[in-house]
């Protein structure tokens, strides 16, 4: 039976992440391939509410696969959290003749999509786009791979100067409430200690580990601190704490910040985005809705949005063990 869906909208919502453009491109080109109309929705749900739409064809997305950020712009929209806001958005979609939409974003964006579907029975499909890698149902979110490579690159550079001056660096990385960026980039960059929210071993253990590190002959050290870590101290307070208790260390702090969200996506993220876009459009045309596209064991899979937003993905315990062994 032919699908009732003839026009699909695509938007990016929440914090941007590298690979979002590649996913937009994939959605647009899949629609073109399947002879479905495609509309770009600007500024996330805010643009949906205001009818900020533009018809896209295959050529509208030339030369964006390699670009960070999102050509559609992104926003965290308060108005869409209200019934009135969602009503305005629905009116705009109906006016434009849009039959379904693909939202590229994180938990908040998916929660909005679910509420919208609940109220209007409107077909929605999610693509997980966030550097945090915290969404249940996909081993990787779009932008995570690029972000950890950006962090590793930055830490390699910090290590050069740390080593020249025999210094200890606290490097704060993003990740909101989870430690996936910290743990993966920490292992990849050879950090001495990695402080993540999922595992608070306390400040005593940090001091012990730094003492051991000095005694074993290491002259410089890198400690990665996830922004959501639970030591109760931010990176600057950690610096003061260590300087007070271990004056042998000359300590510096580096907060990597939003540079982790920018930059050209890695090949991994571009391929993942391309696969996710195809799966999202095909799934909508098969009559599926309220699902998120993800990757597990190299295969594309769907997870109900209601499941995806329930909890964060768990930290990889085996990788924590590897990290412990590597810091011997
Ligand atoms: O969710 C992505 C993320 O970059 C988090 O890692 C970080 O905590 C947050 O967004 C920062 O948000 P904003 O760009 O609004 O400051």
Boltz pocket constraint, residues with backbone or C-beta under 6 A from the ligand:
constraints:
  - pocket:
      binder: B
      contacts: [[A, 15], [A, 16], [A, 106], [A, 130], [A, 131], [A, 132], [A, 174], [A, 175], [A, 176], [A, 227], [A, 261]]
      max_distance: 6.0
